[in-house]
Amino acid sequence: MARTSVTPWRMTSADYLRAVSQGPPVGRVSDVPWDAALAAHMTETGITVLEERVAAELLDEIAG
């Protein structure tokens, strides 16, 4: 990200907390520069949000 100057899309704490419910356990969690609280939320819940879980919402946003 630092080399390409990309901006994360739908990868904030708010996005994660809105989508998290059930899922596989989270693996290694690393801090990210765009959201200081995201790693803590993932560690606290211990749940991974799979892309398939939010695919319809992402596609709707792209189409809109």
mmJSON file of the N, C-alpha and C atoms, coordinates in Angstrom:
{"data_MODEL":{"atom_site":{
"group_PDB":["ATOM","ATOM","ATOM","ATOM","ATOM","ATOM","ATOM","ATOM","ATOM","ATOM","ATOM","ATOM","ATOM","ATOM","ATOM","ATOM","ATOM","ATOM","ATOM","ATOM","ATOM","ATOM","ATOM","ATOM","ATOM","ATOM","ATOM","ATOM","ATOM","ATOM","ATOM","ATOM","ATOM","ATOM","ATOM","ATOM","ATOM","ATOM","ATOM","ATOM","ATOM","ATOM","ATOM","ATOM","ATOM","ATOM","ATOM","ATOM","ATOM","ATOM","ATOM","ATOM","ATOM","ATOM","ATOM","ATOM","ATOM","ATOM","ATOM","ATOM","ATOM","ATOM","ATOM","ATOM","ATOM","ATOM","ATOM","ATOM","ATOM","ATOM","ATOM","ATOM","ATOM","ATOM","ATOM","ATOM","ATOM","ATOM","ATOM","ATOM","ATOM","ATOM","ATOM","ATOM","ATOM","ATOM","ATOM","ATOM","ATOM","ATOM","ATOM","ATOM","ATOM","ATOM","ATOM","ATOM","ATOM","ATOM","ATOM","ATOM","ATOM","ATOM","ATOM","ATOM","ATOM","ATOM","ATOM","ATOM","ATOM","ATOM","ATOM","ATOM","ATOM","ATOM","ATOM","ATOM","ATOM","ATOM","ATOM","ATOM","ATOM","ATOM","ATOM","ATOM","ATOM","ATOM","ATOM","ATOM","ATOM","ATOM","ATOM","ATOM","ATOM","ATOM","ATOM","ATOM","ATOM","ATOM","ATOM","ATOM","ATOM","ATOM","ATOM","ATOM","ATOM","ATOM","ATOM","ATOM","ATOM","ATOM","ATOM","ATOM","ATOM","ATOM","ATOM","ATOM","ATOM","ATOM","ATOM","ATOM","ATOM","ATOM","ATOM","ATOM","ATOM","ATOM","ATOM","ATOM","ATOM","ATOM","ATOM","ATOM","ATOM","ATOM","ATOM","ATOM","ATOM","ATOM","ATOM","ATOM","ATOM","ATOM","ATOM","ATOM","ATOM","ATOM","ATOM","ATOM","ATOM","ATOM","ATOM","ATOM"],
"id":[1,2,3,4,5,6,7,8,9,10,11,12,13,14,15,16,17,18,19,20,21,22,23,24,25,26,27,28,29,30,31,32,33,34,35,36,37,38,39,40,41,42,43,44,45,46,47,48,49,50,51,52,53,54,55,56,57,58,59,60,61,62,63,64,65,66,67,68,69,70,71,72,73,74,75,76,77,78,79,80,81,82,83,84,85,86,87,88,89,90,91,92,93,94,95,96,97,98,99,100,101,102,103,104,105,106,107,108,109,110,111,112,113,114,115,116,117,118,119,120,121,122,123,124,125,126,127,128,129,130,131,132,133,134,135,136,137,138,139,140,141,142,143,144,145,146,147,148,149,150,151,152,153,154,155,156,157,158,159,160,161,162,163,164,165,166,167,168,169,170,171,172,173,174,175,176,177,178,179,180,181,182,183,184,185,186,187,188,189,190,191,192],
"type_symbol":["N","C","C","N","C","C","N","C","C","N","C","C","N","C","C","N","C","C","N","C","C","N","C","C","N","C","C","N","C","C","N","C","C","N","C","C","N","C","C","N","C","C","N","C","C","N","C","C","N","C","C","N","C","C","N","C","C","N","C","C","N","C","C","N","C","C","N","C","C","N","C","C","N","C","C","N","C","C","N","C","C","N","C","C","N","C","C","N","C","C","N","C","C","N","C","C","N","C","C","N","C","C","N","C","C","N","C","C","N","C","C","N","C","C","N","C","C","N","C","C","N","C","C","N","C","C","N","C","C","N","C","C","N","C","C","N","C","C","N","C","C","N","C","C","N","C","C","N","C","C","N","C","C","N","C","C","N","C","C","N","C","C","N","C","C","N","C","C","N","C","C","N","C","C","N","C","C","N","C","C","N","C","C","N","C","C","N","C","C","N","C","C"],
"label_atom_id":["N","CA","C","N","CA","C","N","CA","C","N","CA","C","N","CA","C","N","CA","C","N","CA","C","N","CA","C","N","CA","C","N","CA","C","N","CA","C","N","CA","C","N","CA","C","N","CA","C","N","CA","C","N","CA","C","N","CA","C","N","CA","C","N","CA","C","N","CA","C","N","CA","C","N","CA","C","N","CA","C","N","CA","C","N","CA","C","N","CA","C","N","CA","C","N","CA","C","N","CA","C","N","CA","C","N","CA","C","N","CA","C","N","CA","C","N","CA","C","N","CA","C","N","CA","C","N","CA","C","N","CA","C","N","CA","C","N","CA","C","N","CA","C","N","CA","C","N","CA","C","N","CA","C","N","CA","C","N","CA","C","N","CA","C","N","CA","C","N","CA","C","N","CA","C","N","CA","C","N","CA","C","N","CA","C","N","CA","C","N","CA","C","N","CA","C","N","CA","C","N","CA","C","N","CA","C","N","CA","C","N","CA","C","N","CA","C","N","CA","C","N","CA","C"],
"label_alt_id":[null,null,null,null,null,null,null,null,null,null,null,null,null,null,null,null,null,null,null,null,null,null,null,null,null,null,null,null,null,null,null,null,null,null,null,null,null,null,null,null,null,null,null,null,null,null,null,null,null,null,null,null,null,null,null,null,null,null,null,null,null,null,null,null,null,null,null,null,null,null,null,null,null,null,null,null,null,null,null,null,null,null,null,null,null,null,null,null,null,null,null,null,null,null,null,null,null,null,null,null,null,null,null,null,null,null,null,null,null,null,null,null,null,null,null,null,null,null,null,null,null,null,null,null,null,null,null,null,null,null,null,null,null,null,null,null,null,null,null,null,null,null,null,null,null,null,null,null,null,null,null,null,null,null,null,null,null,null,null,null,null,null,null,null,null,null,null,null,null,null,null,null,null,null,null,null,null,null,null,null,null,null,null,null,null,null,null,null,null,null,null,null],
"label_comp_id":["MET","MET","MET","ALA","ALA","ALA","ARG","ARG","ARG","THR","THR","THR","SER","SER","SER","VAL","VAL","VAL","THR","THR","THR","PRO","PRO","PRO","TRP","TRP","TRP","ARG","ARG","ARG","MET","MET","MET","THR","THR","THR","SER","SER","SER","ALA","ALA","ALA","ASP","ASP","ASP","TYR","TYR","TYR","LEU","LEU","LEU","ARG","ARG","ARG","ALA","ALA","ALA","VAL","VAL","VAL","SER","SER","SER","GLN","GLN","GLN","GLY","GLY","GLY","PRO","PRO","PRO","PRO","PRO","PRO","VAL","VAL","VAL","GLY","GLY","GLY","ARG","ARG","ARG","VAL","VAL","VAL","SER","SER","SER","ASP","ASP","ASP","VAL","VAL","VAL","PRO","PRO","PRO","TRP","TRP","TRP","ASP","ASP","ASP","ALA","ALA","ALA","ALA","ALA","ALA","LEU","LEU","LEU","ALA","ALA","ALA","ALA","ALA","ALA","HIS","HIS","HIS","MET","MET","MET","THR","THR","THR","GLU","GLU","GLU","THR","THR","THR","GLY","GLY","GLY","ILE","ILE","ILE","THR","THR","THR","VAL","VAL","VAL","LEU","LEU","LEU","GLU","GLU","GLU","GLU","GLU","GLU","ARG","ARG","ARG","VAL","VAL","VAL","ALA","ALA","ALA","ALA","ALA","ALA","GLU","GLU","GLU","LEU","LEU","LEU","LEU","LEU","LEU","ASP","ASP","ASP","GLU","GLU","GLU","ILE","ILE","ILE","ALA","ALA","ALA","GLY","GLY","GLY"],
"label_asym_id":["A","A","A","A","A","A","A","A","A","A","A","A","A","A","A","A","A","A","A","A","A","A","A","A","A","A","A","A","A","A","A","A","A","A","A","A","A","A","A","A","A","A","A","A","A","A","A","A","A","A","A","A","A","A","A","A","A","A","A","A","A","A","A","A","A","A","A","A","A","A","A","A","A","A","A","A","A","A","A","A","A","A","A","A","A","A","A","A","A","A","A","A","A","A","A","A","A","A","A","A","A","A","A","A","A","A","A","A","A","A","A","A","A","A","A","A","A","A","A","A","A","A","A","A","A","A","A","A","A","A","A","A","A","A","A","A","A","A","A","A","A","A","A","A","A","A","A","A","A","A","A","A","A","A","A","A","A","A","A","A","A","A","A","A","A","A","A","A","A","A","A","A","A","A","A","A","A","A","A","A","A","A","A","A","A","A","A","A","A","A","A","A"],
"label_entity_id":["1","1","1","1","1","1","1","1","1","1","1","1","1","1","1","1","1","1","1","1","1","1","1","1","1","1","1","1","1","1","1","1","1","1","1","1","1","1","1","1","1","1","1","1","1","1","1","1","1","1","1","1","1","1","1","1","1","1","1","1","1","1","1","1","1","1","1","1","1","1","1","1","1","1","1","1","1","1","1","1","1","1","1","1","1","1","1","1","1","1","1","1","1","1","1","1","1","1","1","1","1","1","1","1","1","1","1","1","1","1","1","1","1","1","1","1","1","1","1","1","1","1","1","1","1","1","1","1","1","1","1","1","1","1","1","1","1","1","1","1","1","1","1","1","1","1","1","1","1","1","1","1","1","1","1","1","1","1","1","1","1","1","1","1","1","1","1","1","1","1","1","1","1","1","1","1","1","1","1","1","1","1","1","1","1","1","1","1","1","1","1","1"],
"label_seq_id":[1,1,1,2,2,2,3,3,3,4,4,4,5,5,5,6,6,6,7,7,7,8,8,8,9,9,9,10,10,10,11,11,11,12,12,12,13,13,13,14,14,14,15,15,15,16,16,16,17,17,17,18,18,18,19,19,19,20,20,20,21,21,21,22,22,22,23,23,23,24,24,24,25,25,25,26,26,26,27,27,27,28,28,28,29,29,29,30,30,30,31,31,31,32,32,32,33,33,33,34,34,34,35,35,35,36,36,36,37,37,37,38,38,38,39,39,39,40,40,40,41,41,41,42,42,42,43,43,43,44,44,44,45,45,45,46,46,46,47,47,47,48,48,48,49,49,49,50,50,50,51,51,51,52,52,52,53,53,53,54,54,54,55,55,55,56,56,56,57,57,57,58,58,58,59,59,59,60,60,60,61,61,61,62,62,62,63,63,63,64,64,64],
"pdbx_PDB_ins_code":[null,null,null,null,null,null,null,null,null,null,null,null,null,null,null,null,null,null,null,null,null,null,null,null,null,null,null,null,null,null,null,null,null,null,null,null,null,null,null,null,null,null,null,null,null,null,null,null,null,null,null,null,null,null,null,null,null,null,null,null,null,null,null,null,null,null,null,null,null,null,null,null,null,null,null,null,null,null,null,null,null,null,null,null,null,null,null,null,null,null,null,null,null,null,null,null,null,null,null,null,null,null,null,null,null,null,null,null,null,null,null,null,null,null,null,null,null,null,null,null,null,null,null,null,null,null,null,null,null,null,null,null,null,null,null,null,null,null,null,null,null,null,null,null,null,null,null,null,null,null,null,null,null,null,null,null,null,null,null,null,null,null,null,null,null,null,null,null,null,null,null,null,null,null,null,null,null,null,null,null,null,null,null,null,null,null,null,null,null,null,null,null],
"Cartn_x":[0.818,0.0,0.864,1.943,2.801,3.423,3.745,4.371,3.393,2.148,1.176,0.182,0.154,-0.773,-2.239,-2.55,-3.942,-4.676,-5.982,-6.823,-7.697,-7.668,-8.506,-9.984,-10.726,-12.158,-12.888,-13.766,-14.568,-13.697,-12.685,-11.769,-11.52,-12.591,-12.464,-13.075,-12.878,-13.504,-15.019,-15.599,-17.057,-17.534,-16.817,-17.18,-17.083,-16.001,-15.79,-16.897,-17.167,-18.156,-19.554,-19.856,-21.159,-21.313,-20.237,-20.308,-20.043,-19.393,-18.987,-20.191,-20.286,-21.303,-20.772,-20.778,-20.222,-19.211,-18.205,-17.205,-16.055,-15.091,-13.938,-13.117,-12.312,-11.48,-10.479,-10.193,-9.226,-7.824,-6.978,-5.594,-4.73,-3.561,-2.654,-3.238,-3.292,-3.837,-2.69,-2.61,-1.582,-2.232,-1.542,-2.022,-2.016,-2.936,-2.993,-2.944,-2.325,-2.165,-3.438,-4.463,-5.652,-6.711,-6.579,-7.585,-6.938,-6.589,-5.855,-6.646,-7.967,-8.789,-9.134,-8.896,-9.334,-8.712,-7.435,-6.774,-7.332,-7.592,-8.144,-9.535,-10.371,-11.71,-11.617,-10.723,-10.587,-10.075,-9.133,-8.604,-9.682,-10.463,-11.513,-12.594,-13.06,-14.126,-13.597,-12.367,-11.768,-12.389,-13.1,-13.836,-13.362,-13.2,-12.848,-14.119,-14.112,-15.213,-14.745,-15.37,-15.006,-15.59,-14.884,-15.35,-16.729,-16.987,-18.267,-19.423,-19.167,-20.209,-20.652,-19.758,-20.071,-20.089,-19.987,-19.889,-21.081,-22.273,-23.469,-23.439,-23.085,-23.011,-21.945,-20.799,-19.734,-20.166,-20.759,-21.204,-22.294,-23.205,-24.241,-23.62,-22.609,-21.961,-21.229,-20.6,-19.916,-20.927,-22.036,-23.054,-23.773,-23.846,-24.601,-23.858],
"Cartn_y":[-1.184,0.0,1.251,1.227,2.411,2.708,1.67,1.868,2.332,1.92,2.214,3.304,3.727,4.765,4.375,3.093,2.655,3.014,3.096,3.358,2.135,1.562,0.396,0.739,-0.185,-0.001,-1.064,-0.623,-1.53,-2.378,-1.769,-2.497,-1.706,-1.117,-0.367,-1.164,-0.685,-1.313,-1.343,-0.244,-0.187,-1.242,-1.411,-2.43,-3.819,-4.062,-5.368,-5.658,-4.732,-4.957,-5.121,-4.454,-4.601,-6.002,-6.583,-7.859,-9.083,-8.899,-10.057,-10.666,-11.965,-12.692,-14.088,-14.91,-16.245,-16.435,-17.195,-17.454,-18.233,-18.535,-19.273,-18.4,-19.036,-18.256,-17.403,-16.258,-15.353,-15.933,-15.743,-16.196,-15.123,-14.942,-13.912,-12.537,-11.697,-10.342,-9.347,-8.464,-7.431,-6.059,-5.105,-3.722,-3.231,-2.332,-1.723,-0.214,0.488,1.93,2.745,2.2,2.99,2.935,2.017,1.916,1.291,2.121,1.667,0.671,0.688,-0.189,-1.525,-1.667,-2.871,-4.143,-4.162,-5.369,-5.749,-4.759,-5.038,-5.654,-5.137,-5.711,-7.155,-7.406,-8.766,-9.714,-9.266,-10.098,-10.362,-9.344,-9.479,-10.463,-10.358,-11.258,-12.626,-12.64,-13.909,-14.523,-13.724,-14.239,-13.548,-14.348,-13.832,-13.491,-12.381,-12.044,-12.428,-13.431,-13.897,-12.984,-12.867,-12.026,-12.451,-13.748,-14.256,-13.706,-13.431,-12.928,-11.518,-10.73,-9.338,-9.09,-10.138,-9.989,-9.245,-9.579,-8.926,-7.428,-7.037,-5.615,-4.899,-5.531,-4.934,-4.776,-5.806,-5.736,-4.686,-4.573,-3.553,-2.146,-1.961,-0.649,-0.328,-1.332,-1.129,-0.78,-1.501,-1.289,0.038,0.525,1.754,2.938],
"Cartn_z":[0.0,0.0,0.0,0.742,0.796,-0.562,-1.309,-2.625,-3.682,-3.582,-4.638,-4.283,-3.055,-2.58,-2.759,-2.628,-2.722,-1.437,-1.532,-0.377,-0.135,1.059,1.34,1.178,0.621,0.394,1.193,2.047,2.869,3.79,4.373,5.26,6.546,7.095,8.337,9.486,10.68,11.844,11.693,11.231,11.061,10.066,8.957,7.965,8.571,9.293,9.923,10.929,11.82,12.866,12.293,11.196,10.548,9.939,9.474,8.756,9.629,10.754,11.558,12.266,12.207,12.966,13.227,12.21,12.325,11.219,11.5,10.485,11.082,10.247,10.739,11.681,12.511,13.417,12.657,13.221,12.617,12.814,11.829,11.928,12.561,12.042,12.547,12.238,13.22,13.061,13.15,12.17,12.14,12.173,12.756,12.714,11.275,10.957,9.632,9.78,8.845,9.0,8.816,8.177,7.889,8.981,9.946,11.008,12.239,13.187,14.373,15.217,15.137,15.972,15.319,14.032,13.324,13.89,14.105,14.634,16.004,16.838,18.167,18.066,17.158,16.976,16.483,15.55,15.017,16.091,16.885,17.97,19.01,19.326,20.337,19.912,18.661,18.209,17.825,17.288,16.886,15.65,14.867,13.707,12.434,11.383,10.065,9.298,8.584,7.677,6.275,5.722,4.386,3.317,2.207,1.107,0.628,0.63,0.163,0.992,2.26,3.161,2.773,2.238,1.898,0.389,-0.418,-1.874,-2.468,-2.061,-2.629,-2.347,-1.135,-0.793,-1.609,-1.796,-2.586,-4.044,-4.599,-5.994,-6.192,-5.235,-5.308,-5.314,-4.487,-4.428,-5.733,-6.306,-7.59,-8.682,-8.699,-9.726,-9.56,-8.316,-8.031,-8.464],
"occupancy":[1.0,1.0,1.0,1.0,1.0,1.0,1.0,1.0,1.0,1.0,1.0,1.0,1.0,1.0,1.0,1.0,1.0,1.0,1.0,1.0,1.0,1.0,1.0,1.0,1.0,1.0,1.0,1.0,1.0,1.0,1.0,1.0,1.0,1.0,1.0,1.0,1.0,1.0,1.0,1.0,1.0,1.0,1.0,1.0,1.0,1.0,1.0,1.0,1.0,1.0,1.0,1.0,1.0,1.0,1.0,1.0,1.0,1.0,1.0,1.0,1.0,1.0,1.0,1.0,1.0,1.0,1.0,1.0,1.0,1.0,1.0,1.0,1.0,1.0,1.0,1.0,1.0,1.0,1.0,1.0,1.0,1.0,1.0,1.0,1.0,1.0,1.0,1.0,1.0,1.0,1.0,1.0,1.0,1.0,1.0,1.0,1.0,1.0,1.0,1.0,1.0,1.0,1.0,1.0,1.0,1.0,1.0,1.0,1.0,1.0,1.0,1.0,1.0,1.0,1.0,1.0,1.0,1.0,1.0,1.0,1.0,1.0,1.0,1.0,1.0,1.0,1.0,1.0,1.0,1.0,1.0,1.0,1.0,1.0,1.0,1.0,1.0,1.0,1.0,1.0,1.0,1.0,1.0,1.0,1.0,1.0,1.0,1.0,1.0,1.0,1.0,1.0,1.0,1.0,1.0,1.0,1.0,1.0,1.0,1.0,1.0,1.0,1.0,1.0,1.0,1.0,1.0,1.0,1.0,1.0,1.0,1.0,1.0,1.0,1.0,1.0,1.0,1.0,1.0,1.0,1.0,1.0,1.0,1.0,1.0,1.0,1.0,1.0,1.0,1.0,1.0,1.0],
"B_iso_or_equiv":[0.0,0.0,0.0,0.0,0.0,0.0,0.0,0.0,0.0,0.0,0.0,0.0,0.0,0.0,0.0,0.0,0.0,0.0,0.0,0.0,0.0,0.0,0.0,0.0,0.0,0.0,0.0,0.0,0.0,0.0,0.0,0.0,0.0,0.0,0.0,0.0,0.0,0.0,0.0,0.0,0.0,0.0,0.0,0.0,0.0,0.0,0.0,0.0,0.0,0.0,0.0,0.0,0.0,0.0,0.0,0.0,0.0,0.0,0.0,0.0,0.0,0.0,0.0,0.0,0.0,0.0,0.0,0.0,0.0,0.0,0.0,0.0,0.0,0.0,0.0,0.0,0.0,0.0,0.0,0.0,0.0,0.0,0.0,0.0,0.0,0.0,0.0,0.0,0.0,0.0,0.0,0.0,0.0,0.0,0.0,0.0,0.0,0.0,0.0,0.0,0.0,0.0,0.0,0.0,0.0,0.0,0.0,0.0,0.0,0.0,0.0,0.0,0.0,0.0,0.0,0.0,0.0,0.0,0.0,0.0,0.0,0.0,0.0,0.0,0.0,0.0,0.0,0.0,0.0,0.0,0.0,0.0,0.0,0.0,0.0,0.0,0.0,0.0,0.0,0.0,0.0,0.0,0.0,0.0,0.0,0.0,0.0,0.0,0.0,0.0,0.0,0.0,0.0,0.0,0.0,0.0,0.0,0.0,0.0,0.0,0.0,0.0,0.0,0.0,0.0,0.0,0.0,0.0,0.0,0.0,0.0,0.0,0.0,0.0,0.0,0.0,0.0,0.0,0.0,0.0,0.0,0.0,0.0,0.0,0.0,0.0,0.0,0.0,0.0,0.0,0.0,0.0],
"pdbx_formal_charge":[null,null,null,null,null,null,null,null,null,null,null,null,null,null,null,null,null,null,null,null,null,null,null,null,null,null,null,null,null,null,null,null,null,null,null,null,null,null,null,null,null,null,null,null,null,null,null,null,null,null,null,null,null,null,null,null,null,null,null,null,null,null,null,null,null,null,null,null,null,null,null,null,null,null,null,null,null,null,null,null,null,null,null,null,null,null,null,null,null,null,null,null,null,null,null,null,null,null,null,null,null,null,null,null,null,null,null,null,null,null,null,null,null,null,null,null,null,null,null,null,null,null,null,null,null,null,null,null,null,null,null,null,null,null,null,null,null,null,null,null,null,null,null,null,null,null,null,null,null,null,null,null,null,null,null,null,null,null,null,null,null,null,null,null,null,null,null,null,null,null,null,null,null,null,null,null,null,null,null,null,null,null,null,null,null,null,null,null,null,null,null,null],
"auth_seq_id":[1,1,1,2,2,2,3,3,3,4,4,4,5,5,5,6,6,6,7,7,7,8,8,8,9,9,9,10,10,10,11,11,11,12,12,12,13,13,13,14,14,14,15,15,15,16,16,16,17,17,17,18,18,18,19,19,19,20,20,20,21,21,21,22,22,22,23,23,23,24,24,24,25,25,25,26,26,26,27,27,27,28,28,28,29,29,29,30,30,30,31,31,31,32,32,32,33,33,33,34,34,34,35,35,35,36,36,36,37,37,37,38,38,38,39,39,39,40,40,40,41,41,41,42,42,42,43,43,43,44,44,44,45,45,45,46,46,46,47,47,47,48,48,48,49,49,49,50,50,50,51,51,51,52,52,52,53,53,53,54,54,54,55,55,55,56,56,56,57,57,57,58,58,58,59,59,59,60,60,60,61,61,61,62,62,62,63,63,63,64,64,64],
"auth_comp_id":["MET","MET","MET","ALA","ALA","ALA","ARG","ARG","ARG","THR","THR","THR","SER","SER","SER","VAL","VAL","VAL","THR","THR","THR","PRO","PRO","PRO","TRP","TRP","TRP","ARG","ARG","ARG","MET","MET","MET","THR","THR","THR","SER","SER","SER","ALA","ALA","ALA","ASP","ASP","ASP","TYR","TYR","TYR","LEU","LEU","LEU","ARG","ARG","ARG","ALA","ALA","ALA","VAL","VAL","VAL","SER","SER","SER","GLN","GLN","GLN","GLY","GLY","GLY","PRO","PRO","PRO","PRO","PRO","PRO","VAL","VAL","VAL","GLY","GLY","GLY","ARG","ARG","ARG","VAL","VAL","VAL","SER","SER","SER","ASP","ASP","ASP","VAL","VAL","VAL","PRO","PRO","PRO","TRP","TRP","TRP","ASP","ASP","ASP","ALA","ALA","ALA","ALA","ALA","ALA","LEU","LEU","LEU","ALA","ALA","ALA","ALA","ALA","ALA","HIS","HIS","HIS","MET","MET","MET","THR","THR","THR","GLU","GLU","GLU","THR","THR","THR","GLY","GLY","GLY","ILE","ILE","ILE","THR","THR","THR","VAL","VAL","VAL","LEU","LEU","LEU","GLU","GLU","GLU","GLU","GLU","GLU","ARG","ARG","ARG","VAL","VAL","VAL","ALA","ALA","ALA","ALA","ALA","ALA","GLU","GLU","GLU","LEU","LEU","LEU","LEU","LEU","LEU","ASP","ASP","ASP","GLU","GLU","GLU","ILE","ILE","ILE","ALA","ALA","ALA","GLY","GLY","GLY"],
"auth_asym_id":["A","A","A","A","A","A","A","A","A","A","A","A","A","A","A","A","A","A","A","A","A","A","A","A","A","A","A","A","A","A","A","A","A","A","A","A","A","A","A","A","A","A","A","A","A","A","A","A","A","A","A","A","A","A","A","A","A","A","A","A","A","A","A","A","A","A","A","A","A","A","A","A","A","A","A","A","A","A","A","A","A","A","A","A","A","A","A","A","A","A","A","A","A","A","A","A","A","A","A","A","A","A","A","A","A","A","A","A","A","A","A","A","A","A","A","A","A","A","A","A","A","A","A","A","A","A","A","A","A","A","A","A","A","A","A","A","A","A","A","A","A","A","A","A","A","A","A","A","A","A","A","A","A","A","A","A","A","A","A","A","A","A","A","A","A","A","A","A","A","A","A","A","A","A","A","A","A","A","A","A","A","A","A","A","A","A","A","A","A","A","A","A"],
"auth_atom_id":["N","CA","C","N","CA","C","N","CA","C","N","CA","C","N","CA","C","N","CA","C","N","CA","C","N","CA","C","N","CA","C","N","CA","C","N","CA","C","N","CA","C","N","CA","C","N","CA","C","N","CA","C","N","CA","C","N","CA","C","N","CA","C","N","CA","C","N","CA","C","N","CA","C","N","CA","C","N","CA","C","N","CA","C","N","CA","C","N","CA","C","N","CA","C","N","CA","C","N","CA","C","N","CA","C","N","CA","C","N","CA","C","N","CA","C","N","CA","C","N","CA","C","N","CA","C","N","CA","C","N","CA","C","N","CA","C","N","CA","C","N","CA","C","N","CA","C","N","CA","C","N","CA","C","N","CA","C","N","CA","C","N","CA","C","N","CA","C","N","CA","C","N","CA","C","N","CA","C","N","CA","C","N","CA","C","N","CA","C","N","CA","C","N","CA","C","N","CA","C","N","CA","C","N","CA","C","N","CA","C","N","CA","C","N","CA","C","N","CA","C","N","CA","C"],
"pdbx_PDB_model_num":[1,1,1,1,1,1,1,1,1,1,1,1,1,1,1,1,1,1,1,1,1,1,1,1,1,1,1,1,1,1,1,1,1,1,1,1,1,1,1,1,1,1,1,1,1,1,1,1,1,1,1,1,1,1,1,1,1,1,1,1,1,1,1,1,1,1,1,1,1,1,1,1,1,1,1,1,1,1,1,1,1,1,1,1,1,1,1,1,1,1,1,1,1,1,1,1,1,1,1,1,1,1,1,1,1,1,1,1,1,1,1,1,1,1,1,1,1,1,1,1,1,1,1,1,1,1,1,1,1,1,1,1,1,1,1,1,1,1,1,1,1,1,1,1,1,1,1,1,1,1,1,1,1,1,1,1,1,1,1,1,1,1,1,1,1,1,1,1,1,1,1,1,1,1,1,1,1,1,1,1,1,1,1,1,1,1,1,1,1,1,1,1]
}}}
